[in-house]
Amino acid sequence: MAKGDPAGTARGRRATTRSARPGGTTPGAGDLVQLLTPDGDRIDKVTWSDGTEYRVDFTDEEYRGLYRDLVLVRKLDAEATALQRQGELGIWASLLGQEAAQVGSGRALRTQDMAFPTYREHGVLYCRGIDPIMPLGLFRGVDLGGWDPNEFKFNMYTIVIGAQTLHATGYAMGVNMDGRTGTDDGEAVIAYFGDGASAQGDVNEAFIWASVFNAPMVFFCQNNQYAISEPLERQTRIPLYQRAAGFGFPGVRVDGNDVLATYAVTRAALDNARHGQGPTLIEAYTYRMGAHTTTDDPTRYRIASEVEAWQAKDPIARVRTFLTKQGIADDAFLAEVDEQAKQEALRLRERVLEMPDPEPLTMFDNVFPHGSPEVDAQRELTARYMDSFEGSAH
């Protein structure tokens, strides 16, 4: 687990926009923050257009910890995808390709910070110390997730696209009202969403409220290039981070396949928020390597050469190359991480298969806190239907 801090921040900064360009255009060298190139070369620091400097200062052990996080998160995600394909999960939303965006931002959170995810933030969930079995119970239909948002400072998964940004903004406004900002140990809030969700009214309303009330918010957009099947150029005519200027707060674009840059940018934005400097929009420029969910077929709307081009920017491969180039990790360490990932995935599979199936009629429990005649009638109707089958038991 990485604990190092980025060196540079800019207090009271204002966003400086660049010339407008189609949202789907690949950014150039000066258009995003990058501290680790796809070839595994380290960049000491990067200065954004508003003067903010971004860098990280990690120990060798912390670098190795980030690599371990990336490998484990990818392996657990792959196991969940396999379980769905074998009929053990109802659906799964894979994070393949987005590991650096999630691990980098997840490790940048301080203990007191609160996160509001979508349904794909398995890597952030892992970084918050939540048992990886929890979301699998949700997607298997056994429970509603099961973790305590207050204990882990990580809200429940949100399926409604963009709704979590309003939930997060309201929470952040409460943080302000409770006086929990303005110091190093102040609280900040982060909301995750995708490029497709950026077109939702909820997200834009959250921008307005967070800006007007100076909420300690970080809006973290994982721009994975597709809103299910709609490419980015069908969603925006400017880079997404530039939208922040219209709402009155800073925006920054980071290489979402670079775990170091993602960490530095997120930590700086969170620290600005906790010190009372209001919201920031981070656009993590990344790529969804697989399907939107296991019900999706991405070959219907994107070409193989595009996927291959992004595979060359793989977030794990670049960290592995960096570690070996710098002599920070040897073959024995890399093999040990792979074996750990394999064993944890195997244990995850075993635990999923051991989950008991819930009684069907329990779906009617806890719908309303004080009951409902309509729900009671539905329960009775369902029970009679199930009893109509010979040998039924529920």
Summary of the structure (lengths in Angstrom):
residues: 394
radius of gyration: 21.8
end to end distance: 45.4
largest distance: 73.0
contacts: 1335
relative contact order: 0.17
helix: 45%
strand: 10%
